[in-house]
Amino acid sequence: MSTGRLGEGDTAVQQTIFDAKADLLTATAADTPARLAVGTNNHTLIADSSAATGLSYAAGSKATLTTTGDILYASSANTPARLGIGSSGQVLTVSGGIPGWATASSSSTFAGCRVYKSAAQSIPNATGTAITFNSEDFDTDNYHSTSTNTSRITIPAGKAGYYFITGRCYFGAVGSVKPFAASIIKNGTTNIGGIEIDSSVTYETGRQVSGISYLSVGDYVELYAYQETGGNFDVTQNNNRTMLAVGLLGA
């Protein structure tokens, strides 16, 4: 009968099993004592049904994280790993399925262009006509050409998304009430936005129109002018007033 005290038999078990500093006494089965050797520095004792004793040592987060700002991630299943803190201004990215730090892009996230006329253009009576543009204020990604399809702003590769589009037509002076209009047209057919107002002025009159639309790679927008003066009538170029611009809002 056990007295609850360590006896000679117990001492023999202890002396037989324990042979290194920090060994633990455990069991492989009922009444079957076993030794669990101490683990590596900073490893953690965990339950492990695959081990003979049901216990084992494993690397823990304390062992993995060594510096302020370290991040703990899995390098493979059940394998913690340390990602050291990056440098100031760096951003967290993923490469090959593994997180890492990288220098943030220094380029602007803005994309778009603004084009304008530096010469007048004659608009036929009662005929919607695409305005051509021979000059650019800016063009971040080759949206526009001043030599080919100059009326178009075309969405380049990698720049599909929602765009704010704005355009303005300035017409010459007219002395009687006549309709003047401007429209933004997508791919030659779809009206994104338009405005028409009758005018009777002795100086230039402008029509400005804006809209937001999703544009895919290869889509293009144009600014159409319309007038009903009874004959040809000029869209003017004074102070870059006749213009078309797009700006990427987001994908």
Secondary structure, DSSP 8 states (H G I E B T S, - for coil): ---SS--HHHHHHHHHH--STT-EEEEEETTEEEEE---STTEEEEE-TTSTTSEEEEE-HHHH--STT-EEEEEETTEEEEE----TTEEEEEETTEEEEEE---S-S--EEEEE-SS-EEE-TT--EE----EEEEESS----SSSSTT-EE--TT--EEEEEEEEEEE--EEEEEEEEEEEEETTTEEEEEEEEEEEESS-EEEEEEEEEEE-TT-EEEEEEEE-SSS-EEE--GGG-SEEEEEEEE-
